[in-house]
Amino acid sequence: MSREVEAARRRFLRTGRDAVGPGVVAPAVLASWERCAGVDTARLAAALPDATAPAPVGAARVLDEVHTRHPDLDASVLVVDRDGVVLRRRDGEEALAEILDALDLVPGRRHGERDVGTTAAAVALHEGVAVTVEGPEHLHPALGVLAATAAPVEPGEHAVVVVRHAAEGAARDLPLVRALAREIADEDARARRGRILAVHDALAAEAAGGAVWVVATDGDDVVLGAGARRLPPADQQVLADLALAGLALERPEAPYHVDLPSGGCAEVAVREVRHEERLVGCVVGAGPAGDEQGRREAEARRRQGSHVAPTRRRDFAADLRGAGSEERAHAEARVRANRDLLTPSLRARQELAANLARRRHQVLVGEAGVGKRTMAVEQFGRLHRDGAITVIATDAADASGDGVRAAEPLARLVHRPPTRPHLVVLRGLQGVTPLVARRLDEQLRLLLARTGDVVVVACLDTASVDTSRPYGLLLRHFHETVRIPALRHRADELADLALSVLRSIGGGRSLRLSHQVVRVLEGYAWPGNVSELEDVLRYVVARKPVGVIQAPDLPALCFTRRAPRLSMLETAQADAIIQALYEARGNRYQAAAMLGIARSSLYRKIDAFGISYIA
């Protein structure tokens, strides 16, 4: 039978489906061959994924124990996600492991249908049942040495695959792969129940600890305590956003002050919730600020001047004796809040996290290389630990020119809507053609109408949104626009960002940045933004594997272009715009009227100074 399948495969590659006789190839495999049109069978093109969703919680334990429970299993067992990315692999035979390594069937590589052709995991996830793909049933000839059995793991975002040599056959592994898929699904369900109970227990503990308003979240749902349910809806939304942002940003537990839309001030503490040493949620405990009258007096003095201050005699030694600690705490909290407002990237991350948590589709606008896609994937992964991510390069060349290839991932989601939170990232939206924009618009309309579990983020490499461009057709699907500042406007966090990049590319090596290096990095203009910073640090790591990085270790380009500095006039303008946005609570129309300038001028200055929108 294998000879007939091999002959049918060759005829299919030459002339298409009509050359394959009935009954020679399984219908599911033949359908996969058709979906693989355009795969280069002359070379194996396993790719690195743009982003991956985490493996099911129980996958690691089940795969670690499978060869212990089945000592005679001389096969490899893998867990693969919907895009074909290998997440886990455990081997039972050394010779087979060497074959899989040679085929790049290793964790972190993507073996989707568009990359390497037909695979058992792709067919199983598409059909929703356990299947076998043996030898020549793989469209790519390099995979013809394998026989694989795969079964989808409920709810259908991952698959378990048992791989053998083609000479051994795969049909006998069907009962095993079904049992492994059920076990992983049951383990994942138990873990989800445990996370939910941990969040509810944390909410109850916070309420028992004296918090008046308690809000908790696991990233998917928000739970309000009895006191929080009596608040106005706008105040409830603020506390819910703080909980969701705390889960994404991992805010410290130290109490801080928050102004509520109803006019009051709340003392807020954000605490993380852990279950089995994993971050699973966040709980916010809040209550009215202790000295509301003192806070209002301090706020009135700040806004209007000292003539509204109390007329009693001022005690200059009160701070030394410990008096006035409440007002001092309020002042320190106000300084921290203003520092948050004036940090563009922090504000952008908070807005992005809140929008993702509320499933609001958004457009990320900023210069090329500022990390828009990375920020979206990172925040979504923190909010939804078991969510899935699909990255679509909308500006990639389409062989047919009609946009079908670019819209194909969306069409797959329309055909099988996800049952868990799913992030769709549209990269390079500024480069779409009118035909591609029309195709994407059709698929987005169908997808968003069929499911509420998908949130879409579009990345625009531009300073401002232009509705006359082809991507303007897609803007009706998005609720918010978030501006990601350029790296030259993020000098205050450049050191932390550089250390984060070092940890990701250093391979666990001990590397530190000297103070002199930090000053050099802060003074450089970074025209390539975060991408250029990564290239610079890769250059350094290649030449200095361990130790403290000094200024001579940096490439010469870091000493050529200096970051632009604001003049005294520009600094005064930036301060005036920030104050106007703060007074208008982020309303740009009111801020422009208060400043006496046109809205277009205000937008240009906001972009030029790197100011985030203050709400």
Secondary structure, 3 states (H helix, E strand, C coil): CHHHHHHHHHHHHHHCHHHCCCCCCCHHHHHHHHHCCCCCCCCCCCECCCCCCCCCCCHHHHHHHHHHHCCCCCCEEEEEECCCEEEEEECCCHHHHHHHHHCCCCCCCECCHHHHCCCHHHHHHHHCCCEEEEHHHCCCHHHHHEEEEEEEECCCCEEEEEEEEHHHCCHHHHHHHHHHHHHHHHHHHHHHHHHHHHHHHHHHHHHHCCCCEEEEECCCCEEECHHHHCCCHHHHHHHHHHHHHHHHHCCCCCCEEEECCCCCEEEEEEEEEEECCEEEEEEEEEEECCCHHHHHHHHHHHHHCHHHCCCCCCCCCCCCCCCCHHHHHHHHHHHHHHHHHCCHHHHHHHHHHHHHHCCCCEEEEECCCCCHHHHHHHHHHHHCCCCEEEEEECCCCCCCCCCHHHHHHHHHHHHCCCCCCEEEEEECHHHCCHHHHHHHHHHHHHHHHHCCCEEEEEEEEECCCCCCCHHHHHHHHCCEEEECCCHHHCHHHHHHHHHHHHHHHCCCCCEEECHHHHHHHHHECCCCHHHHHHHHHHHHHHHCCCEEECHHHCCHHHHCCECCCCCHHHHHHHHHHHHHHHHCCCCHHHHHHHHCCCHHHHHHHHHHHCCCCCC
